Amino acid sequence: MRIHHDWKALPPDARGASVAMGNFDGVHLGHRSVIDLARAACDAPLGVVTFEPHPRQFFQPDAPPFRLMNAEARANRLARLQVQHLYELPFDAVLAGLSPEDFARDVLAQGLGVRHVTVGADFRFGHKRAGDAQTLTELGATLGFGVTVAPLLGDGEREYSSTAIRAALSEGRMRDAEAMLGHWHRIDGEVLHGDKRGRAFGYPTANMAVQGLHLPRMGVYAVMVDVLTGPERGGYKGVANLGVRPMFGENVPNFEVHIFDFRADLYGQHLSVALVEYLRPELKFDGLPALIAQMDKDSAQAREILSAR
Protein backbone atom coordinates (compact mmCIF):
# COMPACT_ATOMS: atom_id res chain seq x y z
CA MET A 1 0.00 0.00 0.00
CA ARG A 2 1.27 3.46 -0.89
CA ILE A 3 0.69 6.28 1.60
CA HIS A 4 0.28 9.85 0.35
CA HIS A 5 0.36 12.77 2.78
CA ASP A 6 -1.09 15.47 0.55
CA TRP A 7 -3.48 15.93 -2.33
CA LYS A 8 -1.20 18.19 -4.36
CA ALA A 9 1.27 17.24 -7.09
CA LEU A 10 0.51 13.53 -6.96
CA PRO A 11 2.17 11.33 -9.59
CA PRO A 12 -0.17 10.15 -12.36
CA ASP A 13 -0.23 6.57 -11.07
CA ALA A 14 -1.56 7.78 -7.69
CA ARG A 15 -4.58 9.46 -9.25
CA GLY A 16 -7.83 8.03 -10.56
CA ALA A 17 -8.74 5.74 -7.66
CA SER A 18 -12.11 4.62 -6.38
CA VAL A 19 -11.94 5.84 -2.79
CA ALA A 20 -13.68 5.28 0.50
CA MET A 21 -13.64 8.49 2.54
CA GLY A 22 -13.92 9.02 6.30
CA ASN A 23 -11.93 8.93 9.52
CA PHE A 24 -11.98 5.11 9.80
CA ASP A 25 -11.04 5.10 13.48
CA GLY A 26 -10.93 1.42 14.40
CA VAL A 27 -11.63 0.26 10.82
CA HIS A 28 -14.70 -1.56 12.16
CA LEU A 29 -17.24 -3.59 10.17
CA GLY A 30 -19.17 -0.47 9.21
CA HIS A 31 -16.00 1.04 7.79
CA ARG A 32 -15.20 -2.17 5.95
CA SER A 33 -18.59 -2.08 4.24
CA VAL A 34 -17.75 1.40 2.92
CA ILE A 35 -14.37 0.16 1.68
CA ASP A 36 -15.92 -2.92 0.04
CA LEU A 37 -18.43 -0.74 -1.81
CA ALA A 38 -15.58 1.48 -3.04
CA ARG A 39 -13.74 -1.64 -4.21
CA ALA A 40 -16.76 -2.75 -6.25
CA ALA A 41 -17.81 0.68 -7.55
CA CYS A 42 -15.70 0.75 -10.69
CA ASP A 43 -12.63 -0.69 -12.37
CA ALA A 44 -10.03 1.48 -10.63
CA PRO A 45 -7.37 1.15 -7.92
CA LEU A 46 -8.81 1.06 -4.40
CA GLY A 47 -8.01 4.04 -2.21
CA VAL A 48 -8.95 5.42 1.19
CA VAL A 49 -9.14 9.15 1.91
CA THR A 50 -8.73 9.98 5.58
CA PHE A 51 -7.36 12.77 7.74
CA GLU A 52 -4.46 13.22 10.13
CA PRO A 53 -4.80 14.38 12.80
CA HIS A 54 -8.39 13.34 13.34
CA PRO A 55 -10.55 16.47 12.85
CA ARG A 56 -11.81 16.16 16.42
CA GLN A 57 -8.21 16.45 17.65
CA PHE A 58 -7.76 19.58 15.56
CA PHE A 59 -10.90 21.30 16.86
CA GLN A 60 -10.68 20.01 20.45
CA PRO A 61 -6.96 19.59 21.23
CA ASP A 62 -7.54 19.47 24.99
CA ALA A 63 -10.30 16.84 24.90
CA PRO A 64 -9.59 13.45 26.54
CA PRO A 65 -7.96 10.90 24.21
CA PHE A 66 -10.61 9.14 22.12
CA ARG A 67 -8.84 7.46 19.19
CA LEU A 68 -9.05 3.70 18.91
CA MET A 69 -6.06 3.65 16.56
CA ASN A 70 -3.03 5.77 15.88
CA ALA A 71 -2.16 6.49 12.26
CA GLU A 72 0.25 3.55 12.11
CA ALA A 73 -2.35 1.04 13.33
CA ARG A 74 -4.95 2.37 10.89
CA ALA A 75 -2.53 2.09 7.99
CA ASN A 76 -1.58 -1.45 8.98
CA ARG A 77 -5.24 -2.50 9.12
CA LEU A 78 -6.05 -0.88 5.76
CA ALA A 79 -3.08 -2.62 4.16
CA ARG A 80 -4.52 -5.95 5.38
CA LEU A 81 -7.70 -5.06 3.45
CA GLN A 82 -5.69 -4.70 0.21
CA VAL A 83 -6.14 -0.95 -0.01
CA GLN A 84 -3.71 0.24 -2.69
CA HIS A 85 -3.56 3.96 -1.91
CA LEU A 86 -3.99 5.65 1.45
CA TYR A 87 -4.48 9.41 1.11
CA GLU A 88 -3.74 10.63 4.64
CA LEU A 89 -4.64 14.28 4.17
CA PRO A 90 -3.21 16.82 6.64
CA PHE A 91 -6.13 18.24 8.57
CA ASP A 92 -5.11 21.81 9.26
CA ALA A 93 -6.63 25.28 9.13
CA VAL A 94 -6.47 25.29 5.33
CA LEU A 95 -8.36 22.03 4.91
CA ALA A 96 -10.80 22.89 7.72
CA GLY A 97 -11.63 26.17 6.02
CA LEU A 98 -12.58 24.71 2.64
CA SER A 99 -16.24 24.87 1.73
CA PRO A 100 -17.85 21.62 0.56
CA GLU A 101 -17.63 22.89 -3.03
CA ASP A 102 -13.95 23.80 -2.69
CA PHE A 103 -13.10 20.47 -1.05
CA ALA A 104 -14.86 18.46 -3.75
CA ARG A 105 -13.28 20.48 -6.56
CA ASP A 106 -9.77 21.20 -5.26
CA VAL A 107 -9.06 18.04 -3.26
CA LEU A 108 -11.14 15.25 -4.78
CA ALA A 109 -11.51 16.20 -8.43
CA GLN A 110 -8.38 18.20 -9.20
CA GLY A 111 -5.98 16.97 -6.52
CA LEU A 112 -6.72 13.24 -6.27
CA GLY A 113 -8.51 12.91 -9.61
CA VAL A 114 -10.91 10.41 -8.06
CA ARG A 115 -13.15 8.32 -10.28
CA HIS A 116 -15.57 7.38 -7.54
CA VAL A 117 -16.15 8.24 -3.86
CA THR A 118 -17.95 6.08 -1.29
CA VAL A 119 -18.99 7.50 2.08
CA GLY A 120 -21.18 6.44 4.98
CA ALA A 121 -24.70 7.80 5.25
CA ASP A 122 -23.68 10.01 8.19
CA PHE A 123 -20.65 11.57 6.44
CA ARG A 124 -20.17 15.33 6.82
CA PHE A 125 -17.50 17.50 5.23
CA GLY A 126 -16.45 21.05 4.49
CA HIS A 127 -16.27 24.17 6.63
CA LYS A 128 -18.48 23.82 9.72
CA ARG A 129 -19.56 20.38 8.43
CA ALA A 130 -21.82 22.11 5.94
CA GLY A 131 -21.77 19.27 3.40
CA ASP A 132 -23.38 15.85 3.69
CA ALA A 133 -23.65 12.72 1.53
CA GLN A 134 -26.33 14.30 -0.67
CA THR A 135 -24.18 17.40 -1.18
CA LEU A 136 -21.28 15.19 -2.25
CA THR A 137 -23.50 13.27 -4.68
CA GLU A 138 -24.60 16.49 -6.34
CA LEU A 139 -21.06 17.88 -6.50
CA GLY A 140 -19.74 14.62 -7.93
CA ALA A 141 -22.28 14.75 -10.76
CA THR A 142 -21.02 18.24 -11.64
CA LEU A 143 -17.31 17.51 -11.22
CA GLY A 144 -17.20 14.15 -12.98
CA PHE A 145 -16.91 11.51 -10.26
CA GLY A 146 -19.46 9.00 -9.04
CA VAL A 147 -20.68 8.79 -5.46
CA THR A 148 -22.03 5.82 -3.47
CA VAL A 149 -23.64 6.34 -0.06
CA ALA A 150 -23.22 3.30 2.18
CA PRO A 151 -26.01 2.55 4.67
CA LEU A 152 -25.06 2.39 8.32
CA LEU A 153 -24.29 -1.18 9.36
CA GLY A 154 -25.22 -2.98 12.57
CA ASP A 155 -26.06 -6.35 14.06
CA GLY A 156 -29.79 -5.77 14.42
CA GLU A 157 -29.51 -4.37 17.95
CA ARG A 158 -27.00 -1.55 17.44
CA GLU A 159 -25.05 0.25 14.77
CA TYR A 160 -21.37 -0.50 14.54
CA SER A 161 -19.70 2.64 15.80
CA SER A 162 -16.45 3.79 17.34
CA THR A 163 -18.45 5.00 20.35
CA ALA A 164 -19.87 1.54 21.06
CA ILE A 165 -16.45 -0.03 20.62
CA ARG A 166 -14.88 2.41 23.07
CA ALA A 167 -17.50 1.45 25.64
CA ALA A 168 -16.77 -2.25 25.20
CA LEU A 169 -13.02 -1.71 25.51
CA SER A 170 -13.41 0.45 28.62
CA GLU A 171 -15.27 -2.41 30.28
CA GLY A 172 -12.82 -5.10 29.16
CA ARG A 173 -15.40 -6.71 26.86
CA MET A 174 -12.88 -7.68 24.22
CA ARG A 175 -15.10 -10.18 22.44
CA ASP A 176 -17.88 -7.61 22.07
CA ALA A 177 -15.35 -5.16 20.65
CA GLU A 178 -14.04 -7.84 18.29
CA ALA A 179 -17.57 -8.58 17.07
CA MET A 180 -18.05 -4.94 16.07
CA LEU A 181 -14.54 -4.42 14.73
CA GLY A 182 -14.36 -7.64 12.76
CA HIS A 183 -10.86 -8.09 14.17
CA TRP A 184 -9.08 -7.98 17.50
CA HIS A 185 -8.43 -4.54 18.92
CA ARG A 186 -4.74 -3.77 18.46
CA ILE A 187 -2.12 -1.42 19.77
CA ASP A 188 0.60 -0.72 17.20
CA GLY A 189 3.87 1.11 17.52
CA GLU A 190 7.58 1.14 18.16
CA VAL A 191 9.24 -0.76 20.98
CA LEU A 192 10.73 1.80 23.37
CA HIS A 193 13.40 1.52 26.03
CA GLY A 194 11.86 0.97 29.46
CA ASP A 195 13.25 0.48 32.96
CA LYS A 196 14.09 -3.20 32.22
CA ARG A 197 12.72 -4.45 35.56
CA GLY A 198 10.94 -7.41 33.96
CA ARG A 199 14.15 -8.82 32.58
CA ALA A 200 15.57 -9.13 36.09
CA PHE A 201 12.87 -11.57 37.22
CA GLY A 202 12.34 -13.59 34.05
CA TYR A 203 9.65 -11.56 32.32
CA PRO A 204 11.31 -9.24 29.77
CA THR A 205 8.81 -6.92 28.14
CA ALA A 206 8.50 -4.82 25.01
CA ASN A 207 7.30 -1.37 26.04
CA MET A 208 5.01 0.67 23.79
CA ALA A 209 3.52 4.15 24.08
CA VAL A 210 -0.26 4.59 24.35
CA GLN A 211 -0.47 8.37 24.60
CA GLY A 212 -3.31 9.87 22.56
CA LEU A 213 -5.37 6.67 22.50
CA HIS A 214 -8.61 5.73 24.19
CA LEU A 215 -7.35 3.13 26.64
CA PRO A 216 -9.05 -0.21 27.17
CA ARG A 217 -9.67 -1.33 30.74
CA MET A 218 -6.45 -1.27 32.74
CA GLY A 219 -5.09 -4.68 33.54
CA VAL A 220 -3.59 -7.85 32.09
CA TYR A 221 -4.43 -9.34 28.69
CA ALA A 222 -3.76 -12.45 26.66
CA VAL A 223 -2.29 -11.12 23.41
CA MET A 224 -1.24 -12.12 19.92
CA VAL A 225 1.83 -10.24 18.73
CA ASP A 226 2.89 -9.48 15.18
CA VAL A 227 6.50 -8.32 14.93
CA LEU A 228 6.30 -6.17 11.80
CA THR A 229 9.94 -5.21 11.27
CA GLY A 230 13.40 -6.61 11.86
CA PRO A 231 14.89 -10.10 11.72
CA GLU A 232 12.33 -11.57 14.17
CA ARG A 233 9.38 -10.61 11.98
CA GLY A 234 6.47 -12.99 12.52
CA GLY A 235 3.57 -13.93 14.78
CA TYR A 236 3.85 -14.79 18.48
CA LYS A 237 1.74 -15.24 21.61
CA GLY A 238 2.12 -13.50 24.93
CA VAL A 239 0.69 -11.64 27.88
CA ALA A 240 0.56 -7.88 28.34
CA ASN A 241 -0.06 -5.35 31.07
CA LEU A 242 -1.77 -2.04 30.41
CA GLY A 243 -1.51 0.17 33.44
CA VAL A 244 0.43 2.52 35.65
CA ARG A 245 2.53 -0.10 37.52
CA PRO A 246 1.28 0.77 41.03
CA MET A 247 3.86 -1.45 42.73
CA PHE A 248 6.60 0.83 41.44
CA GLY A 249 4.83 4.12 42.21
CA GLU A 250 4.28 5.23 38.62
CA ASN A 251 1.19 6.97 37.30
CA VAL A 252 1.71 7.24 33.53
CA PRO A 253 -0.15 4.60 31.49
CA ASN A 254 2.22 2.15 29.86
CA PHE A 255 1.81 -0.95 27.70
CA GLU A 256 4.22 -3.80 28.42
CA VAL A 257 4.19 -6.97 26.32
CA HIS A 258 5.86 -10.23 27.33
CA ILE A 259 6.25 -12.60 24.37
CA PHE A 260 6.36 -16.26 25.32
CA ASP A 261 9.62 -18.14 24.70
CA PHE A 262 11.23 -15.12 23.04
CA ARG A 263 14.63 -13.64 23.86
CA ALA A 264 15.60 -11.39 20.92
CA ASP A 265 16.14 -7.62 21.16
CA LEU A 266 13.15 -5.71 19.77
CA TYR A 267 14.14 -2.13 20.58
CA GLY A 268 13.23 0.15 17.68
CA GLN A 269 11.14 -2.49 15.94
CA HIS A 270 7.42 -2.12 15.34
CA LEU A 271 4.77 -4.41 16.80
CA SER A 272 1.05 -4.88 16.30
CA VAL A 273 -0.41 -6.34 19.50
CA ALA A 274 -3.92 -7.83 19.51
CA LEU A 275 -5.74 -7.75 22.86
CA VAL A 276 -7.51 -11.10 22.72
CA GLU A 277 -8.93 -11.47 26.21
CA TYR A 278 -8.97 -9.50 29.44
CA LEU A 279 -7.55 -11.55 32.34
CA ARG A 280 -7.63 -9.39 35.45
CA PRO A 281 -7.32 -5.81 36.75
CA GLU A 282 -3.97 -4.29 37.63
CA LEU A 283 -2.96 -5.12 41.22
CA LYS A 284 -0.43 -3.92 43.75
CA PHE A 285 1.63 -6.68 45.39
CA ASP A 286 3.47 -6.89 48.71
CA GLY A 287 6.74 -7.84 47.04
CA LEU A 288 8.44 -9.37 44.03
CA PRO A 289 7.72 -13.03 44.97
CA ALA A 290 3.97 -12.33 44.97
CA LEU A 291 4.25 -10.41 41.69
CA ILE A 292 6.20 -13.20 40.00
CA ALA A 293 3.76 -15.84 41.26
CA GLN A 294 0.85 -13.88 39.78
CA MET A 295 2.69 -13.39 36.50
CA ASP A 296 3.23 -17.15 36.33
CA LYS A 297 -0.53 -17.61 36.75
CA ASP A 298 -1.30 -14.95 34.15
CA SER A 299 1.05 -16.55 31.65
CA ALA A 300 -0.42 -20.01 32.18
CA GLN A 301 -3.95 -18.65 31.72
CA ALA A 302 -2.97 -16.71 28.60
CA ARG A 303 -1.24 -19.76 27.09
CA GLU A 304 -4.40 -21.80 27.64
CA ILE A 305 -6.66 -19.16 26.07
CA LEU A 306 -4.34 -18.70 23.09
CA SER A 307 -3.70 -22.39 22.51
CA ALA A 308 -6.84 -22.60 20.38
CA ARG A 309 -5.93 -19.54 18.32
C-alpha positions in Angstrom: 0.0 0.0 0.0 1.3 3.5 -0.9 0.7 6.3 1.6 0.3 9.8 0.3 0.4 12.8 2.8 -1.1 15.5 0.6 -3.5 15.9 -2.3 -1.2 18.2 -4.4 1.3 17.2 -7.1 0.5 13.5 -7.0 2.2 11.3 -9.6 -0.2 10.2 -12.4 -0.2 6.6 -11.1 -1.6 7.8 -7.7 -4.6 9.5 -9.2 -7.8 8.0 -10.6 -8.7 5.7 -7.7 -12.1 4.6 -6.4 -11.9 5.8 -2.8 -13.7 5.3 0.5 -13.6 8.5 2.5 -13.9 9.0 6.3 -11.9 8.9 9.5 -12.0 5.1 9.8 -11.0 5.1 13.5 -10.9 1.4 14.4 -11.6 0.3 10.8 -14.7 -1.6 12.2 -17.2 -3.6 10.2 -19.2 -0.5 9.2 -16.0 1.0 7.8 -15.2 -2.2 6.0 -18.6 -2.1 4.2 -17.8 1.4 2.9 -14.4 0.2 1.7 -15.9 -2.9 0.0 -18.4 -0.7 -1.8 -15.6 1.5 -3.0 -13.7 -1.6 -4.2 -16.8 -2.7 -6.2 -17.8 0.7 -7.6 -15.7 0.7 -10.7 -12.6 -0.7 -12.4 -10.0 1.5 -10.6 -7.4 1.1 -7.9 -8.8 1.1 -4.4 -8.0 4.0 -2.2 -8.9 5.4 1.2 -9.1 9.2 1.9 -8.7 10.0 5.6 -7.4 12.8 7.7 -4.5 13.2 10.1 -4.8 14.4 12.8 -8.4 13.3 13.3 -10.6 16.5 12.8 -11.8 16.2 16.4 -8.2 16.5 17.7 -7.8 19.6 15.6 -10.9 21.3 16.9 -10.7 20.0 20.5 -7.0 19.6 21.2 -7.5 19.5 25.0 -10.3 16.8 24.9 -9.6 13.5 26.5 -8.0 10.9 24.2 -10.6 9.1 22.1 -8.8 7.5 19.2 -9.0 3.7 18.9 -6.1 3.6 16.6 -3.0 5.8 15.9 -2.2 6.5 12.3 0.3 3.5 12.1 -2.3 1.0 13.3 -5.0 2.4 10.9 -2.5 2.1 8.0 -1.6 -1.5 9.0 -5.2 -2.5 9.1 -6.0 -0.9 5.8 -3.1 -2.6 4.2 -4.5 -6.0 5.4 -7.7 -5.1 3.5 -5.7 -4.7 0.2 -6.1 -0.9 0.0 -3.7 0.2 -2.7 -3.6 4.0 -1.9 -4.0 5.7 1.5 -4.5 9.4 1.1 -3.7 10.6 4.6 -4.6 14.3 4.2 -3.2 16.8 6.6 -6.1 18.2 8.6 -5.1 21.8 9.3 -6.6 25.3 9.1 -6.5 25.3 5.3 -8.4 22.0 4.9 -10.8 22.9 7.7 -11.6 26.2 6.0 -12.6 24.7 2.6 -16.2 24.9 1.7 -17.9 21.6 0.6 -17.6 22.9 -3.0 -13.9 23.8 -2.7 -13.1 20.5 -1.1 -14.9 18.5 -3.8 -13.3 20.5 -6.6 -9.8 21.2 -5.3 -9.1 18.0 -3.3 -11.1 15.3 -4.8 -11.5 16.2 -8.4 -8.4 18.2 -9.2 -6.0 17.0 -6.5 -6.7 13.2 -6.3 -8.5 12.9 -9.6 -10.9 10.4 -8.1 -13.1 8.3 -10.3 -15.6 7.4 -7.5 -16.2 8.2 -3.9 -17.9 6.1 -1.3 -19.0 7.5 2.1 -21.2 6.4 5.0 -24.7 7.8 5.2 -23.7 10.0 8.2 -20.7 11.6 6.4 -20.2 15.3 6.8 -17.5 17.5 5.2 -16.5 21.1 4.5 -16.3 24.2 6.6 -18.5 23.8 9.7 -19.6 20.4 8.4 -21.8 22.1 5.9 -21.8 19.3 3.4 -23.4 15.9 3.7 -23.6 12.7 1.5 -26.3 14.3 -0.7 -24.2 17.4 -1.2 -21.3 15.2 -2.2 -23.5 13.3 -4.7 -24.6 16.5 -6.3 -21.1 17.9 -6.5 -19.7 14.6 -7.9 -22.3 14.7 -10.8 -21.0 18.2 -11.6 -17.3 17.5 -11.2 -17.2 14.2 -13.0 -16.9 11.5 -10.3 -19.5 9.0 -9.0 -20.7 8.8 -5.5 -22.0 5.8 -3.5 -23.6 6.3 -0.1 -23.2 3.3 2.2 -26.0 2.5 4.7 -25.1 2.4 8.3 -24.3 -1.2 9.4 -25.2 -3.0 12.6 -26.1 -6.4 14.1 -29.8 -5.8 14.4 -29.5 -4.4 17.9 -27.0 -1.6 17.4 -25.1 0.2 14.8 -21.4 -0.5 14.5 -19.7 2.6 15.8 -16.4 3.8 17.3 -18.5 5.0 20.4 -19.9 1.5 21.1 -16.5 0.0 20.6 -14.9 2.4 23.1 -17.5 1.5 25.6 -16.8 -2.3 25.2 -13.0 -1.7 25.5 -13.4 0.4 28.6 -15.3 -2.4 30.3 -12.8 -5.1 29.2 -15.4 -6.7 26.9 -12.9 -7.7 24.2 -15.1 -10.2 22.4 -17.9 -7.6 22.1 -15.4 -5.2 20.6 -14.0 -7.8 18.3 -17.6 -8.6 17.1 -18.0 -4.9 16.1 -14.5 -4.4 14.7 -14.4 -7.6 12.8 -10.9 -8.1 14.2 -9.1 -8.0 17.5 -8.4 -4.5 18.9 -4.7 -3.8 18.5 -2.1 -1.4 19.8 0.6 -0.7 17.2 3.9 1.1 17.5 7.6 1.1 18.2 9.2 -0.8 21.0 10.7 1.8 23.4 13.4 1.5 26.0 11.9 1.0 29.5 13.2 0.5 33.0 14.1 -3.2 32.2 12.7 -4.5 35.6 10.9 -7.4 34.0 14.2 -8.8 32.6 15.6 -9.1 36.1 12.9 -11.6 37.2 12.3 -13.6 34.1 9.7 -11.6 32.3 11.3 -9.2 29.8 8.8 -6.9 28.1 8.5 -4.8 25.0 7.3 -1.4 26.0 5.0 0.7 23.8 3.5 4.2 24.1 -0.3 4.6 24.4 -0.5 8.4 24.6 -3.3 9.9 22.6 -5.4 6.7 22.5 -8.6 5.7 24.2 -7.4 3.1 26.6 -9.0 -0.2 27.2 -9.7 -1.3 30.7 -6.5 -1.3 32.7 -5.1 -4.7 33.5 -3.6 -7.8 32.1 -4.4 -9.3 28.7 -3.8 -12.4 26.7 -2.3 -11.1 23.4 -1.2 -12.1 19.9 1.8 -10.2 18.7 2.9 -9.5 15.2 6.5 -8.3 14.9 6.3 -6.2 11.8 9.9 -5.2 11.3 13.4 -6.6 11.9 14.9 -10.1 11.7 12.3 -11.6 14.2 9.4 -10.6 12.0 6.5 -13.0 12.5 3.6 -13.9 14.8 3.8 -14.8 18.5 1.7 -15.2 21.6 2.1 -13.5 24.9 0.7 -11.6 27.9 0.6 -7.9 28.3 -0.1 -5.3 31.1 -1.8 -2.0 30.4 -1.5 0.2 33.4 0.4 2.5 35.6 2.5 -0.1 37.5 1.3 0.8 41.0 3.9 -1.5 42.7 6.6 0.8 41.4 4.8 4.1 42.2 4.3 5.2 38.6 1.2 7.0 37.3 1.7 7.2 33.5 -0.2 4.6 31.5 2.2 2.2 29.9 1.8 -0.9 27.7 4.2 -3.8 28.4 4.2 -7.0 26.3 5.9 -10.2 27.3 6.3 -12.6 24.4 6.4 -16.3 25.3 9.6 -18.1 24.7 11.2 -15.1 23.0 14.6 -13.6 23.9 15.6 -11.4 20.9 16.1 -7.6 21.2 13.1 -5.7 19.8 14.1 -2.1 20.6 13.2 0.2 17.7 11.1 -2.5 15.9 7.4 -2.1 15.3 4.8 -4.4 16.8 1.1 -4.9 16.3 -0.4 -6.3 19.5 -3.9 -7.8 19.5 -5.7 -7.7 22.9 -7.5 -11.1 22.7 -8.9 -11.5 26.2 -9.0 -9.5 29.4 -7.5 -11.6 32.3 -7.6 -9.4 35.5 -7.3 -5.8 36.7 -4.0 -4.3 37.6 -3.0 -5.1 41.2 -0.4 -3.9 43.7 1.6 -6.7 45.4 3.5 -6.9 48.7 6.7 -7.8 47.0 8.4 -9.4 44.0 7.7 -13.0 45.0 4.0 -12.3 45.0 4.2 -10.4 41.7 6.2 -13.2 40.0 3.8 -15.8 41.3 0.8 -13.9 39.8 2.7 -13.4 36.5 3.2 -17.1 36.3 -0.5 -17.6 36.8 -1.3 -15.0 34.2 1.1 -16.5 31.7 -0.4 -20.0 32.2 -3.9 -18.6 31.7 -3.0 -16.7 28.6 -1.2 -19.8 27.1 -4.4 -21.8 27.6 -6.7 -19.2 26.1 -4.3 -18.7 23.1 -3.7 -22.4 22.5 -6.8 -22.6 20.4 -5.9 -19.5 18.3 
